[in-house]
Amino acid sequence: MPLTTTAQEILKAAPVSFSEYLFTHDGRRPYYERKMREIWKAACKEAGFKISQKCAVRHSLGCQLLDDGAELALVQEIYGHSTIEMTRRYAKRSSRKVLDALEKRGKVINIERRIENK
């Protein structure tokens, strides 16, 4: 998959390193998979929840794509889900986006409460 323009800009702006790796945890060695899992598990424990790193990254990407206006069908294709219902289960709009949409709607419907005599 090609790098986005933003990713290319970040890489160009990264400080010069004497390591052959772009991201290092000690200035020389890369963040290898086991180290990333250790960091992730510690963060989850601190936050008080349990989710796999892979699932969290996929979920985050899907939610961000929806918030940026991507169609649900596109997110389904990226996730590789066979049904749109499965995608709906995992990718949701952020509560901030939902609130923004409701506030921008601008219409308010007054509902009168009727009390019936019994």
DATA-V488178 format. One record per backbone hydrogen bond with DSSP energy under -1.0 kcal/mol. NH is the residue of the N-H (numbers start at 0). CO is the residue of the C=O. E is the energy in kcal/mol with one decimal. If there is no record, write none. Layout:
nh = <NH | NH>
co = <CO | CO>
e = <E | E>
This chain:
nh = <7 | 8 | 9 | 10 | 11 | 12 | 24 | 31 | 35 | 36 | 37 | 38 | 39 | 40 | 41 | 42 | 43 | 44 | 45 | 46 | 47 | 48 | 55 | 56 | 57 | 58 | 59 | 60 | 61 | 62 | 63 | 64 | 65 | 66 | 67 | 68 | 69 | 74 | 75 | 76 | 77 | 78 | 79 | 80 | 86 | 87 | 88 | 89 | 90 | 97 | 98 | 99 | 100 | 101 | 102 | 103 | 104>
co = <3 | 4 | 5 | 6 | 7 | 8 | 28 | 29 | 31 | 32 | 33 | 34 | 35 | 36 | 37 | 38 | 39 | 40 | 41 | 42 | 43 | 43 | 51 | 52 | 53 | 54 | 55 | 56 | 57 | 58 | 59 | 60 | 61 | 62 | 63 | 65 | 64 | 70 | 71 | 72 | 73 | 74 | 75 | 75 | 82 | 83 | 84 | 85 | 86 | 93 | 94 | 95 | 96 | 97 | 98 | 99 | 100>
e = <-2.3 | -2.3 | -2.3 | -2.3 | -2.2 | -1.9 | -1.8 | -1.1 | -2.2 | -2.3 | -2.2 | -2.3 | -2.7 | -3.0 | -2.2 | -2.1 | -2.6 | -2.5 | -2.3 | -2.1 | -1.6 | -2.0 | -2.3 | -2.3 | -2.3 | -2.8 | -2.6 | -2.5 | -2.4 | -2.4 | -2.6 | -2.6 | -2.2 | -2.5 | -1.7 | -1.7 | -2.7 | -1.7 | -2.5 | -2.0 | -2.4 | -2.8 | -1.9 | -1.6 | -1.2 | -2.5 | -1.6 | -1.1 | -3.1 | -2.0 | -2.5 | -2.5 | -2.3 | -2.2 | -2.6 | -2.2 | -1.1>
